[in-house]
Each structure stands twice: as C-alpha cells, then as structure tokens.
Amino acid sequence: MNQATLFYIHDPMCSWCWGFNKTWQTLRQQLEADNIAITYVMGGLAPDSDQPMPADMQKMLQNTWARIEKTIPGTQFNYDFWSKCQPRRSTYPACRAVIAAKQINIEYEAPMILEIQKAYYLHAQNPSNNDTLTACAQNLGLDPDEFSELLGSTLVQQTLEQNIGIYHQLARATGVSGFPSLVISNGETLQGVGLDYLNANTMYEQIREFLA
C-alpha cells in the first residue's frame, strides 16, 4: 500500500499561516497518530528585496492582521513591528532559514517555522533579516556559524526553488492556491483539502474520506 502524504504548503511570514497554526498543530497530531506522512512545502510568498515596503502595503498587512484576529479568536499580533522595524516585502530569507534548519536536522524544521513566526508576530522582529533568522536558530540550540553558512548556500537556494516548483505542480493538479494550503496524496492521486481555521476535525474527516 502506498504511503499517504499530506502536503502543507506555507510560508513562515504568511500571516494566515500564523492564524492557522494552533489548528494545524492539532491536525498534525491526528495525522501522525494515523501514520500519515507530512511534507512541508515552502511556497515562497515574496522574493528577495532590499527595498522598504510601500506604506500602502504596510497598511494593507496591518488590516489583514486585524481581520485575522477577528476571524480566528486567540491569534495575536504585535503591531510594534511596524514602528520598530523597517519592513520589506521579502519572505525568501525566512523560507531559506527553515530549509537550512532542516538540512542540519529534519527535527528542527517545524520548530524553526514556529520560532520565526513568534519572532515576527509576537516579538516584533524582522525575519527578512538574516541576523533575526540566526537568532531564531540559536534559540533552538543550533550552531550559528553552521546555520549562517547554510543559509547563504547554493544548496539551500536550490532547495527553495524546488519547493516553489512543487507548490506550483500541486496547485495545477488540485486547484489549491495561496498559503496555507493542504493537499492529500494516497500515492496515486492528489486532492486539495478545504481549510477550516477553527476546527481540525473538518479537515481530518476530509482526509480520512479521501483515503478510505
């Protein structure tokens, strides 16, 4: 029997992914208990940029944060980010940081995602900056020099490009779009999973029905 796999398409700096986090953790535990493999796919929200984020985009994102807080009770954002940091529309560094942590040890992949999210959304730190990402790695007990070397490596950049390619393949095959997205595979066919930001069981039942 082919291994069932759930693809979780995301970006560490996607605010809706942060809102989805608690429900995702519940769903992940349900899937792991059923021996359903989980593959994280880094979708790559925004390419590298040194340009300051335009004021209208900053306002749009702040409004998005406020909408998420209303839509998903318990989700918190630290709006000090917008005054303490120089925002850039650049999420690829954070994506590479997750890949670098995974290269060191796959056990660090999910914790690194959460560490970046906490730095950004709770502690008003900028994950577009490599020093913030290195501090996140250190918080997890990773060697900063090893991590920094990987973060800037060709291998990690190529892996990010492969992840983005996989996202586009899954999107074409299933019609999913944006972050987060879920795609379930039974080893032969693929199907998008409708998201429920408030109830993991809604998605779990879709997955079990597909695999039945």
C-alpha positions in Angstrom: 0.0 0.0 0.0 1.4 3.4 -0.9 2.2 5.8 1.9 -0.4 8.6 2.4 1.1 12.0 2.5 -0.3 15.4 3.5 1.5 18.3 1.8 1.4 21.5 3.9 2.0 24.5 1.6 3.0 27.6 3.6 5.4 30.5 4.1 6.8 31.3 7.6 5.9 35.0 7.1 2.4 34.3 5.9 0.1 35.9 8.5 -2.8 33.5 7.7 -0.4 30.6 8.3 0.2 32.1 11.8 -3.5 32.2 12.4 -3.8 28.6 11.2 -1.0 27.4 13.5 -3.0 26.1 16.5 -5.5 24.2 14.4 -2.7 22.9 12.2 -0.8 21.6 15.3 -4.0 19.6 16.3 -4.4 18.3 12.7 -0.8 17.3 12.5 -1.0 15.3 15.7 -4.1 13.5 14.3 -2.3 12.6 11.1 0.8 11.5 12.8 -1.3 9.2 15.0 -2.6 7.6 11.8 0.9 7.3 10.3 0.1 9.8 7.6 3.3 11.4 6.4 3.6 15.2 6.4 5.7 17.1 3.9 6.2 20.8 4.4 6.3 22.7 1.1 7.8 26.2 1.1 5.6 28.2 -1.3 7.7 31.4 -1.3 5.4 34.3 -0.8 7.8 37.2 -1.7 11.2 37.2 -3.4 14.4 38.8 -2.0 14.2 42.6 -1.9 16.2 45.3 -0.1 13.5 47.9 -0.8 11.4 49.3 2.0 7.8 48.1 1.9 5.5 50.7 0.5 3.3 52.5 3.0 0.0 51.3 1.3 1.2 47.6 1.6 2.1 48.1 5.2 -1.4 49.4 5.9 -2.9 46.5 3.9 -1.0 44.0 6.0 -1.9 45.6 9.3 -5.6 45.4 8.2 -5.0 41.8 7.4 -3.6 41.2 10.9 -6.7 42.8 12.4 -9.0 40.7 10.2 -7.3 37.5 11.3 -7.6 38.5 14.9 -11.3 38.8 14.5 -11.7 35.7 12.3 -9.5 33.4 14.4 -10.0 34.0 18.1 -6.8 33.8 20.2 -4.5 34.9 17.4 -2.2 37.6 18.5 0.0 40.1 16.6 2.5 42.6 17.9 1.9 45.8 16.0 5.1 47.3 17.3 6.7 45.6 14.4 5.6 48.4 12.1 7.3 51.1 14.1 10.3 49.1 15.4 11.4 47.5 12.1 12.0 48.5 8.5 9.5 46.2 6.8 10.5 44.7 3.4 8.3 42.5 1.1 10.8 39.7 1.3 10.0 36.3 2.7 12.5 34.1 0.9 15.1 34.6 3.6 12.7 33.1 6.2 11.9 30.2 3.8 15.6 29.5 3.4 16.1 29.6 7.2 13.6 26.7 7.6 15.3 24.8 4.8 18.7 25.4 6.5 17.5 24.2 9.8 16.0 21.1 8.2 19.4 20.4 6.4 21.0 20.3 9.8 18.4 18.0 11.3 14.9 17.4 10.0 13.7 17.5 13.6 14.3 21.3 13.5 12.0 22.0 10.5 8.7 22.5 12.3 10.3 24.2 15.4 12.1 26.7 13.1 8.9 27.6 11.4 7.3 28.4 14.8 10.4 30.2 16.1 10.3 32.6 13.0 6.6 33.1 13.5 7.0 34.0 17.1 9.9 36.4 16.4 7.8 38.2 13.7 4.3 38.2 15.1 4.9 38.2 18.9 8.3 39.9 19.4 8.2 42.4 16.6 11.5 41.2 15.0 12.1 41.2 11.3 12.5 37.7 9.7 13.5 39.4 6.4 16.9 40.0 8.1 19.5 37.2 8.4 20.5 38.3 11.9 16.9 37.7 13.1 16.9 34.3 11.5 20.3 33.3 13.0 19.0 34.4 16.4 16.0 32.1 15.9 18.4 29.2 15.1 20.4 29.9 18.2 17.2 29.9 20.3 16.7 26.3 19.1 20.2 25.4 20.0 21.7 25.3 16.5 25.2 26.4 15.9 25.0 30.0 14.5 28.1 29.6 12.2 26.9 26.4 10.7 23.4 27.8 10.2 24.6 31.0 8.7 26.8 29.2 6.2 23.9 27.0 5.1 21.5 30.0 5.0 23.6 31.6 2.2 24.4 28.4 0.4 23.6 27.5 -3.2 22.1 24.2 -1.9 19.5 25.9 0.3 18.6 28.4 -2.5 18.2 25.5 -5.0 16.0 23.6 -2.5 13.8 26.7 -2.1 13.4 26.8 -5.8 12.5 23.1 -5.9 9.9 23.7 -3.1 8.3 26.6 -5.1 8.2 24.3 -8.1 6.4 21.6 -6.1 3.9 24.1 -4.9 3.1 25.1 -8.5 2.8 21.5 -9.5 0.4 20.8 -6.7 -1.6 23.9 -7.4 -2.0 22.9 -11.1 -3.0 19.4 -10.1 -5.6 20.3 -7.5 -6.5 23.9 -7.9 -5.3 25.0 -4.5 -3.8 28.5 -4.2 -2.3 30.7 -1.6 -0.9 30.0 1.9 -1.7 27.9 3.8 -2.9 25.1 1.5 -3.3 21.4 2.1 -3.0 18.6 -0.5 -3.5 15.0 0.4 -2.0 12.1 -1.7 -2.7 8.4 -1.5 0.4 7.7 -3.5 -1.6 7.7 -6.8 -3.9 10.7 -6.8 -4.0 14.1 -5.2 -6.8 16.2 -3.7 -6.9 19.6 -2.2 -8.3 19.8 1.4 -10.7 22.6 2.3 -9.4 24.7 5.1 -11.1 25.2 8.4 -9.1 27.7 10.6 -11.2 26.9 13.7 -11.7 23.1 13.6 -9.1 20.5 12.7 -11.7 17.7 12.6 -13.3 19.2 9.5 -10.1 18.7 7.6 -9.2 15.4 9.2 -12.6 14.0 8.1 -11.9 15.1 4.5 -8.6 13.4 4.6 -9.9 10.2 6.0 -12.7 10.1 3.5 -10.3 10.6 0.6 -8.0 7.7 1.9 -10.9 5.3 2.7 
